């Protein structure tokens, strides 16, 4: 072993905020330098171990597992005003026993007592480690501690020959002094020493980018003095020759280093013989004989599933005796051979518990739908044979991959499932999963620019990152394709260089939203685990979600799905109102009313099918005849970036409409692709082609799918030869077989999991069935579950189009959910009013049930006192019922303003009266979709015009940075203005003319006004920014918005417009700062601003039409709304 080819102090980007050295770059650099052994010593982490071990093995590099540990005097102290000396040691794992010992220590460092801003250990925790090599550390080493010699002696006594003193080859006076101190200490105790050099990045050119990564991790600008910058700027992976030169320089300086040091390096590497290997699966024991239990479960499921129709289908006796029994025997044989019976029993128990305890479970998610065993066990509600789903898409019989069943539960009750899992199998055996987030192309550019304190508009090009089939291209590729990104690269070369170097680096960590591990032993035996202080919080393993199975830890995705809450709530309404308990599995999938509703695009509130693009696809499909459930599955699979970009959607629609014909180069292709009109839509179709046409085994066919999905060039080349040969053997000409393979390579990358498509289309089917047959209950459930204002407004409009009335809360009818009265009245919940929380709503309901006959107060309804006030709101009664006043005067005022008290006190107007509209728009924006029509014209009196003239003079003489000395076009006012239109900024034509509403963009506005029978003279035209964009600038600056906005506020105050059109994205966000959505999404939306007493119509910059003429329809929608408001 060449000691110069052993690197014992490399940090990866799993040392968050310290290193930018990505795993792939470490391997690349190590091979380039000729290293034979690499030790990753990440700070308080071994999370990089499985990924690094896998890649290093392929590269022929031996891996030594290590870790840098932070040690403090008092690991439980959490007071900043008390000294708590800290230093860092390095630990190297000798064996599996040592690895588990390190796991235990790191787990302890992350518990609630030890963790304080970061993980920490006490010195005793280090002494408790077993079967490891310990060194005195490199950066912030032992020798920084005031009692270093004493601690050194204890380490030498505890670990004896497994403790080494470390000399650090960094050429600074500080490290020379520390090395001399280390040398004296090692001589005193007879401890061996070696020379190391830490590597935090690949080359010296990466040093500055690593500083930027530290800034990003701490959210501190690079200019801040608080960002730590090492004096040495070449803490990178040196070549062996460069490292030898450093050793010689150390010797020349008298700072240590000799041949014995190199022998010690080899000695350490020789001691650390542990090499990572995948661990056997570890699941709870579910039965004495798990396979027998599984078979018995399948028998019981067989009797239950096939005694009646499910989703309108029941297999024939002949099918059951042949196809189904053969499939079941095949699956059971695979599960027995792979010892996965316990896994199915585990998942079945979780699903069964949820169903038995009122937690709605989805019909399935992902590839588990391809298992007949899962269907019989009640894990899924999808018959895989009926829908043509493949078991080997879930479990490949030729591989040892662990199964991964994803499960959907009601979002509001998901915590109940997790609590059950913890209570059933023990907190020590259950854990969540860490999630490492990386700097993707867009975030690398955005965060780097932000840390360099660029204005947001300067790096707005990060939003234009190019994508192929929904996947972002690299920064370099996007710069070649997107002019604005290319321009940024040229104008900001330093920022660009840093972003390129940081692209792909780990940024931060969090907890995976759904992943849960259930093990048959304490998880700490196989992972480092973060323990939270809160008892009900899930411990979190520190392996990435893609690597947990390498340690035999089986991941379940316990997901929450809001649509299941909607379905459950709707079914509750139906049971309450109609006394019917709906069995969803009895719904047939050929119901014409449901299919026709899909074909008409009536999909508002329907799972997966709400968007405008999806609605259009359904309508286009329906032009070829009544839709089928298979069409819904295909739409789910095809309406994604990849298939859309490849034109697969268009091909499917064309054939379905009869505009073209499906073409098959071989009869066997029709057998595989006929259900999707010859379009490769599903991954299962690719697998079937490989089997039916080319003679692949089921496992091999899944291997083809995986190789294409992962773009594994080596395996794809191997499969290509076999594919073509197999197709030829089936009678296909060679050139056609080669063309077909190329087609598969092109399209299979977009192909979708058919199991998932069928499972989720069933959820869509149920939601549409509820909407068609029980519209009041459906909309009540949807509005109760969905609380986003923008989605609520669409649901309200859709409900009204179905003849339903959506009413404000009523004190004696409403509750904390939508309440239905009769067949068409839906009352909003109390918490729909801004300022009334769920707790306040619950208090109102408690007060409504209070009864005191002596006071004339009866349960079930509120009463009025002699003063006309609500008796139950009296503070004395509230204190008696609630313990204190919960419904205060502000709450009561808001209830009154929206008309919630009117049926009781008859004060003012009924809730739906137009005079209450402004209050309802202010307090219940999502539930109120009516528009406040203009009730006045602009204040265009002589005095107002004089004030505007003075304001223009002030603008032109202003010292504001963006206005001083600049030409400012004057606003244009008609003779009798009825609305105000606010552009983002004047155009160059308006700047040249010296007044607004001039030039090409103005012509677009004038034409749009004419189309709705209005004149230019009906408006007042101004701009948010009072000066035009500077020549060559891509966006207006924050300073221009700040300066212009002050004058715009004064214009509005003087003129008091009833209607304002914000004609540009900057103007839109000036009026509504927290608004989300693109200009195209927002165009035509109207909001009421109570402070301005004005309706604001969101528009878009008319100049966009010159780049995309199709946006004229959006401009028209803006002026259609204007006409409505003014008429």
Secondary structure in CASP SS format (residue, H / E / C, confidence):
PFRMAT SS
TARGET T0000
AUTHOR 0000-0000-0000
METHOD secondary structure of the structure
MODEL  1
X C 1.00
X C 1.00
X H 1.00
X H 1.00
X H 1.00
X E 1.00
X E 1.00
X E 1.00
X E 1.00
X E 1.00
X C 1.00
X C 1.00
X C 1.00
X C 1.00
X C 1.00
X C 1.00
X C 1.00
X C 1.00
X C 1.00
X C 1.00
X C 1.00
X C 1.00
X H 1.00
X H 1.00
X H 1.00
X H 1.00
X H 1.00
X H 1.00
X H 1.00
X H 1.00
X H 1.00
X H 1.00
X H 1.00
X C 1.00
X C 1.00
X C 1.00
X E 1.00
X E 1.00
X E 1.00
X E 1.00
X C 1.00
X C 1.00
X E 1.00
X C 1.00
X C 1.00
X C 1.00
X C 1.00
X C 1.00
X H 1.00
X H 1.00
X H 1.00
X H 1.00
X H 1.00
X H 1.00
X H 1.00
X H 1.00
X H 1.00
X H 1.00
X H 1.00
X C 1.00
X C 1.00
X E 1.00
X E 1.00
X E 1.00
X E 1.00
X E 1.00
X E 1.00
X E 1.00
X E 1.00
X E 1.00
X E 1.00
X E 1.00
X C 1.00
X C 1.00
X C 1.00
X C 1.00
X C 1.00
X C 1.00
X C 1.00
X C 1.00
X C 1.00
X C 1.00
X C 1.00
X C 1.00
X C 1.00
X E 1.00
X E 1.00
X E 1.00
X E 1.00
X E 1.00
X E 1.00
X E 1.00
X E 1.00
X C 1.00
X C 1.00
X H 1.00
X H 1.00
X H 1.00
X H 1.00
X H 1.00
X H 1.00
X H 1.00
X H 1.00
X H 1.00
X H 1.00
X H 1.00
X H 1.00
X H 1.00
X H 1.00
X C 1.00
X C 1.00
X C 1.00
X C 1.00
X C 1.00
X C 1.00
X C 1.00
X C 1.00
X C 1.00
X C 1.00
X C 1.00
X E 1.00
X E 1.00
X H 1.00
X H 1.00
X H 1.00
X H 1.00
X H 1.00
X C 1.00
X C 1.00
X C 1.00
X C 1.00
X E 1.00
X E 1.00
X E 1.00
X E 1.00
X C 1.00
X C 1.00
X C 1.00
X C 1.00
X C 1.00
X C 1.00
X H 1.00
X H 1.00
X H 1.00
X C 1.00
X C 1.00
X C 1.00
X H 1.00
X H 1.00
X H 1.00
X H 1.00
X H 1.00
X H 1.00
X H 1.00
X H 1.00
X H 1.00
X H 1.00
X H 1.00
X H 1.00
X H 1.00
X H 1.00
X H 1.00
X E 1.00
X E 1.00
X E 1.00
X E 1.00
X E 1.00
X E 1.00
X C 1.00
X C 1.00
X C 1.00
X C 1.00
X H 1.00
X H 1.00
X H 1.00
X H 1.00
X H 1.00
X H 1.00
X H 1.00
X H 1.00
X H 1.00
X H 1.00
X H 1.00
X H 1.00
X H 1.00
X H 1.00
X H 1.00
X H 1.00
X H 1.00
X C 1.00
X C 1.00
X C 1.00
X E 1.00
X E 1.00
X E 1.00
X E 1.00
X C 1.00
X C 1.00
X E 1.00
X C 1.00
X E 1.00
X C 1.00
X C 1.00
X H 1.00
X H 1.00
X H 1.00
X H 1.00
X H 1.00
X H 1.00
X H 1.00
X H 1.00
X H 1.00
X H 1.00
X H 1.00
X H 1.00
X H 1.00
X H 1.00
X H 1.00
X C 1.00
X C 1.00
X C 1.00
X C 1.00
X C 1.00
X C 1.00
X C 1.00
X C 1.00
X C 1.00
X C 1.00
X C 1.00
X C 1.00
X C 1.00
X C 1.00
X C 1.00
X C 1.00
X C 1.00
X E 1.00
X C 1.00
X C 1.00
X C 1.00
X H 1.00
X H 1.00
X H 1.00
X H 1.00
X H 1.00
X H 1.00
X H 1.00
X H 1.00
X H 1.00
X H 1.00
X H 1.00
X H 1.00
X H 1.00
X H 1.00
X C 1.00
X C 1.00
X C 1.00
X C 1.00
X C 1.00
X H 1.00
X H 1.00
X H 1.00
X H 1.00
X H 1.00
X H 1.00
X H 1.00
X H 1.00
X H 1.00
X H 1.00
X H 1.00
X H 1.00
X H 1.00
X C 1.00
X C 1.00
X C 1.00
X C 1.00
X C 1.00
X C 1.00
X C 1.00
X C 1.00
X C 1.00
X C 1.00
X C 1.00
X C 1.00
X C 1.00
X C 1.00
X C 1.00
X C 1.00
X C 1.00
X C 1.00
X H 1.00
X H 1.00
X H 1.00
X H 1.00
X H 1.00
X H 1.00
X H 1.00
X H 1.00
X H 1.00
X H 1.00
X H 1.00
X H 1.00
X H 1.00
X H 1.00
X H 1.00
X H 1.00
X C 1.00
X C 1.00
X C 1.00
X C 1.00
X E 1.00
X C 1.00
X C 1.00
X E 1.00
X C 1.00
X C 1.00
X C 1.00
X H 1.00
X H 1.00
X H 1.00
X H 1.00
X H 1.00
X H 1.00
X H 1.00
X H 1.00
X H 1.00
X H 1.00
X H 1.00
X H 1.00
X H 1.00
X H 1.00
X H 1.00
X H 1.00
X H 1.00
X H 1.00
X H 1.00
X H 1.00
X H 1.00
X H 1.00
X C 1.00
X C 1.00
X H 1.00
X H 1.00
X H 1.00
X H 1.00
X H 1.00
X H 1.00
X H 1.00
X H 1.00
X H 1.00
X H 1.00
X H 1.00
X H 1.00
X H 1.00
X H 1.00
X H 1.00
X H 1.00
X C 1.00
X C 1.00
X C 1.00
X C 1.00
X E 1.00
X C 1.00
X C 1.00
X C 1.00
X C 1.00
X H 1.00
X H 1.00
X H 1.00
X H 1.00
X H 1.00
X C 1.00
X H 1.00
X H 1.00
X H 1.00
X H 1.00
X H 1.00
X C 1.00
X C 1.00
X C 1.00
X C 1.00
X C 1.00
X C 1.00
X C 1.00
X C 1.00
X C 1.00
X C 1.00
X C 1.00
X C 1.00
X C 1.00
X C 1.00
X H 1.00
X H 1.00
X H 1.00
X C 1.00
X C 1.00
X C 1.00
X C 1.00
X C 1.00
X C 1.00
X C 1.00
X C 1.00
X C 1.00
X C 1.00
X C 1.00
X C 1.00
X E 1.00
X E 1.00
X E 1.00
X E 1.00
X E 1.00
X H 1.00
X H 1.00
X H 1.00
X H 1.00
X H 1.00
X H 1.00
X H 1.00
X H 1.00
X H 1.00
X H 1.00
X H 1.00
X H 1.00
X H 1.00
X H 1.00
X H 1.00
X C 1.00
X H 1.00
X H 1.00
X H 1.00
X E 1.00
X E 1.00
X E 1.00
X E 1.00
X E 1.00
X E 1.00
X E 1.00
X E 1.00
X E 1.00
X C 1.00
X C 1.00
X H 1.00
X H 1.00
X H 1.00
X H 1.00
X H 1.00
X H 1.00
X H 1.00
X H 1.00
X H 1.00
X H 1.00
X H 1.00
X C 1.00
X C 1.00
X C 1.00
X C 1.00
X H 1.00
X H 1.00
X H 1.00
X H 1.00
X H 1.00
X H 1.00
X H 1.00
X H 1.00
X H 1.00
X C 1.00
X C 1.00
X E 1.00
X E 1.00
X C 1.00
X C 1.00
X E 1.00
X E 1.00
X C 1.00
X C 1.00
X H 1.00
X H 1.00
X H 1.00
X H 1.00
X H 1.00
X H 1.00
X H 1.00
X C 1.00
X H 1.00
X H 1.00
X H 1.00
X H 1.00
X H 1.00
X H 1.00
X H 1.00
X H 1.00
X H 1.00
X C 1.00
X H 1.00
X H 1.00
X H 1.00
X H 1.00
X H 1.00
X H 1.00
X H 1.00
X H 1.00
X H 1.00
X H 1.00
X C 1.00
X C 1.00
X C 1.00
X E 1.00
X E 1.00
X E 1.00
X E 1.00
X E 1.00
X E 1.00
X E 1.00
X E 1.00
X E 1.00
X E 1.00
X E 1.00
X E 1.00
X E 1.00
X C 1.00
X C 1.00
X C 1.00
X C 1.00
X H 1.00
X H 1.00
X H 1.00
X C 1.00
X C 1.00
X C 1.00
X E 1.00
X E 1.00
X C 1.00
X C 1.00
X C 1.00
X C 1.00
X C 1.00
X C 1.00
X C 1.00
X C 1.00
X C 1.00
X E 1.00
X E 1.00
X E 1.00
X E 1.00
X E 1.00
X C 1.00
X C 1.00
X C 1.00
X H 1.00
X H 1.00
X H 1.00
X H 1.00
X C 1.00
X C 1.00
X C 1.00
X E 1.00
X E 1.00
X E 1.00
X E 1.00
X E 1.00
X E 1.00
X E 1.00
X H 1.00
X H 1.00
X H 1.00
X H 1.00
X H 1.00
X H 1.00
X H 1.00
X H 1.00
X H 1.00
X H 1.00
X H 1.00
X H 1.00
X H 1.00
X H 1.00
X H 1.00
X H 1.00
X H 1.00
X C 1.00
X C 1.00
X C 1.00
X C 1.00
X C 1.00
X H 1.00
X H 1.00
X H 1.00
X C 1.00
X C 1.00
X C 1.00
X C 1.00
X C 1.00
X H 1.00
X H 1.00
X H 1.00
X H 1.00
X H 1.00
X H 1.00
X H 1.00
X H 1.00
X C 1.00
X C 1.00
X C 1.00
X C 1.00
X C 1.00
X C 1.00
X C 1.00
X C 1.00
X C 1.00
X C 1.00
X C 1.00
X C 1.00
X H 1.00
X H 1.00
X H 1.00
X H 1.00
X H 1.00
X H 1.00
X H 1.00
X H 1.00
X H 1.00
X H 1.00
X H 1.00
X C 1.00
X C 1.00
X C 1.00
X C 1.00
X C 1.00
X C 1.00
X H 1.00
X H 1.00
X H 1.00
X H 1.00
X H 1.00
X H 1.00
X H 1.00
X H 1.00
X H 1.00
X H 1.00
X C 1.00
X C 1.00
X H 1.00
X H 1.00
X H 1.00
X H 1.00
X H 1.00
X H 1.00
X C 1.00
X H 1.00
X H 1.00
X H 1.00
X H 1.00
X H 1.00
X H 1.00
X H 1.00
X H 1.00
X H 1.00
X H 1.00
X C 1.00
X C 1.00
X C 1.00
X C 1.00
X C 1.00
X C 1.00
X C 1.00
X C 1.00
X C 1.00
X H 1.00
X H 1.00
X H 1.00
X H 1.00
X H 1.00
X H 1.00
X H 1.00
X H 1.00
X H 1.00
X H 1.00
X C 1.00
X C 1.00
X C 1.00
X C 1.00
X C 1.00
X E 1.00
X H 1.00
X H 1.00
X H 1.00
X H 1.00
X H 1.00
X H 1.00
X H 1.00
X H 1.00
X H 1.00
X H 1.00
X C 1.00
X C 1.00
X C 1.00
X C 1.00
X C 1.00
X H 1.00
X H 1.00
X H 1.00
X H 1.00
X H 1.00
X H 1.00
X H 1.00
X H 1.00
X H 1.00
X H 1.00
X H 1.00
X H 1.00
X C 1.00
X C 1.00
X C 1.00
X H 1.00
X H 1.00
X H 1.00
X H 1.00
X H 1.00
X H 1.00
X H 1.00
X H 1.00
X H 1.00
X H 1.00
X H 1.00
X H 1.00
X H 1.00
X H 1.00
X H 1.00
X H 1.00
X H 1.00
X C 1.00
X C 1.00
X C 1.00
X C 1.00
X H 1.00
X H 1.00
X H 1.00
X H 1.00
X H 1.00
X H 1.00
X H 1.00
X H 1.00
X H 1.00
X H 1.00
X H 1.00
X H 1.00
X H 1.00
X H 1.00
X C 1.00
X C 1.00
X C 1.00
X C 1.00
X E 1.00
X C 1.00
X H 1.00
X H 1.00
X H 1.00
X H 1.00
X H 1.00
X H 1.00
X H 1.00
X H 1.00
X H 1.00
X H 1.00
X H 1.00
X H 1.00
X H 1.00
X H 1.00
X H 1.00
X H 1.00
X H 1.00
X H 1.00
X H 1.00
X H 1.00
X C 1.00
X H 1.00
X H 1.00
X H 1.00
X H 1.00
X H 1.00
X H 1.00
X H 1.00
X H 1.00
X H 1.00
X H 1.00
X H 1.00
X C 1.00
X C 1.00
X C 1.00
X H 1.00
X H 1.00
X H 1.00
X H 1.00
X H 1.00
X H 1.00
X H 1.00
X H 1.00
X H 1.00
X H 1.00
X H 1.00
X H 1.00
X H 1.00
X C 1.00
X C 1.00
X C 1.00
X E 1.00
X E 1.00
X E 1.00
X C 1.00
X C 1.00
X C 1.00
X C 1.00
X C 1.00
X C 1.00
X C 1.00
X C 1.00
X C 1.00
X C 1.00
X C 1.00
X E 1.00
X E 1.00
X E 1.00
X C 1.00
X C 1.00
X C 1.00
X E 1.00
X E 1.00
X E 1.00
X C 1.00
X C 1.00
X H 1.00
X H 1.00
X H 1.00
X C 1.00
X C 1.00
X C 1.00
X C 1.00
X C 1.00
X H 1.00
X H 1.00
X H 1.00
X H 1.00
X H 1.00
X H 1.00
X H 1.00
X H 1.00
X H 1.00
X H 1.00
X H 1.00
X C 1.00
X C 1.00
X C 1.00
X E 1.00
X H 1.00
X H 1.00
X H 1.00
X C 1.00
X E 1.00
X C 1.00
X C 1.00
X C 1.00
X C 1.00
X C 1.00
X C 1.00
X E 1.00
X C 1.00
X C 1.00
X C 1.00
X C 1.00
X C 1.00
X E 1.00
X H 1.00
X H 1.00
X H 1.00
X C 1.00
X H 1.00
X H 1.00
X H 1.00
X H 1.00
X H 1.00
X H 1.00
X H 1.00
X H 1.00
X C 1.00
X C 1.00
X C 1.00
X C 1.00
X C 1.00
X C 1.00
X H 1.00
X H 1.00
X H 1.00
X H 1.00
X H 1.00
X H 1.00
X H 1.00
X H 1.00
X H 1.00
X C 1.00
X C 1.00
X C 1.00
X C 1.00
X H 1.00
X H 1.00
X H 1.00
X H 1.00
X C 1.00
X C 1.00
X C 1.00
X C 1.00
X C 1.00
X C 1.00
X C 1.00
X C 1.00
X H 1.00
X H 1.00
X H 1.00
X H 1.00
X H 1.00
X H 1.00
X H 1.00
X H 1.00
X H 1.00
X H 1.00
X C 1.00
X C 1.00
X C 1.00
X C 1.00
X C 1.00
X C 1.00
X C 1.00
X C 1.00
X C 1.00
X C 1.00
X C 1.00
X C 1.00
X C 1.00
X C 1.00
X C 1.00
X C 1.00
X C 1.00
X C 1.00
X H 1.00
X H 1.00
X H 1.00
X H 1.00
X H 1.00
X H 1.00
X H 1.00
X H 1.00
X H 1.00
X H 1.00
X H 1.00
X H 1.00
X H 1.00
X H 1.00
X H 1.00
X C 1.00
X C 1.00
X C 1.00
X C 1.00
X C 1.00
X C 1.00
X C 1.00
X C 1.00
X C 1.00
X C 1.00
X C 1.00
X C 1.00
X C 1.00
X E 1.00
X C 1.00
X E 1.00
X E 1.00
X C 1.00
X C 1.00
X C 1.00
X C 1.00
X C 1.00
X E 1.00
X E 1.00
X E 1.00
X E 1.00
X E 1.00
X E 1.00
X E 1.00
X C 1.00
X C 1.00
X H 1.00
X H 1.00
X H 1.00
X H 1.00
X H 1.00
X H 1.00
X C 1.00
X E 1.00
X C 1.00
X C 1.00
X C 1.00
X C 1.00
X H 1.00
X H 1.00
X H 1.00
X H 1.00
X H 1.00
X H 1.00
X H 1.00
X H 1.00
X H 1.00
X H 1.00
X H 1.00
X H 1.00
X C 1.00
X C 1.00
X C 1.00
X C 1.00
X H 1.00
X H 1.00
X H 1.00
X E 1.00
X E 1.00
X E 1.00
X E 1.00
X E 1.00
X E 1.00
X E 1.00
X C 1.00
X C 1.00
X C 1.00
X C 1.00
X C 1.00
X C 1.00
X C 1.00
X C 1.00
X C 1.00
X C 1.00
X C 1.00
X C 1.00
X H 1.00
X H 1.00
X H 1.00
X H 1.00
X H 1.00
X H 1.00
X H 1.00
X H 1.00
X H 1.00
X H 1.00
X H 1.00
X H 1.00
X H 1.00
X H 1.00
X H 1.00
X H 1.00
X H 1.00
X H 1.00
X C 1.00
X C 1.00
X C 1.00
X E 1.00
X E 1.00
X E 1.00
X E 1.00
X E 1.00
X C 1.00
X H 1.00
X H 1.00
X H 1.00
X H 1.00
X H 1.00
X H 1.00
X H 1.00
X C 1.00
X C 1.00
X C 1.00
X C 1.00
X C 1.00
X C 1.00
X C 1.00
X H 1.00
X H 1.00
X H 1.00
X H 1.00
X C 1.00
X C 1.00
X C 1.00
X E 1.00
X E 1.00
X E 1.00
X E 1.00
X C 1.00
X C 1.00
X C 1.00
X C 1.00
X E 1.00
X E 1.00
X E 1.00
X E 1.00
X E 1.00
X C 1.00
X C 1.00
X C 1.00
X H 1.00
X H 1.00
X H 1.00
X H 1.00
X H 1.00
X C 1.00
X C 1.00
X H 1.00
X H 1.00
X H 1.00
X H 1.00
X H 1.00
X H 1.00
X H 1.00
X H 1.00
X H 1.00
X H 1.00
X H 1.00
X H 1.00
X H 1.00
X H 1.00
X H 1.00
X H 1.00
X H 1.00
X H 1.00
X C 1.00
END
